Every structure is written in C-alpha cells, then in structure tokens.
Amino acid sequence: MTVEETRFITEMLQAIRGDIAGLDKRFVSVELRQTAMEQQLLGVNTHLVALQNSIDHLSFDMRRVKQRLELADA
C-alpha cells in the first residue's frame, strides 16, 4: 500500500471510531431516559393499584348502605 492509501485508511478508521464514541454516548443517554420512564410507569402503576383498592372499598361500603336502607337485596 502507498502512503496515501495508508493515510486514507487511518483517517477512515479514526472517523469510524469517533462515530462509535458518539453513538455510545447517545446510547447511554437513551438508557438513562428509558430507566426514568420505567420508574415513572412503576409509580403510575402503584397509584392505580391503590386507587382500585379505594374504589373496591367504596363499592363495598355503598353495598352495605343500600342493604341497611333496604334498597338492595340482602
């Protein structure tokens, strides 16, 4: 290979290495954002479970009130 060919290959490899380094930084950023979103969804899911539990208790209480008022069958 000539000096020019060797220099060209070296420049191309350096450019590829730089692109890969940039992609690596972006990949880490995407991973961090994904982790943050997963944590937020976990929090939303926890709130939904608590809300469903509260609704279930309200339904039970309403059923008892209706029974006491004889608005519903026992």
Number of C-alpha atoms within 10 A of each C-alpha: 6 7 8 9 10 11 12 12 12 12 12 12 12 12 12 12 12 12 11 12 12 11 12 12 11 12 12 11 12 12 12 12 12 12 12 12 12 12 12 12 12 12 11 12 12 12 12 12 11 12 12 12 12 12 12 12 12 12 12 11 12 12 16 15 13 13 13 12 9 10 11 11 8 9
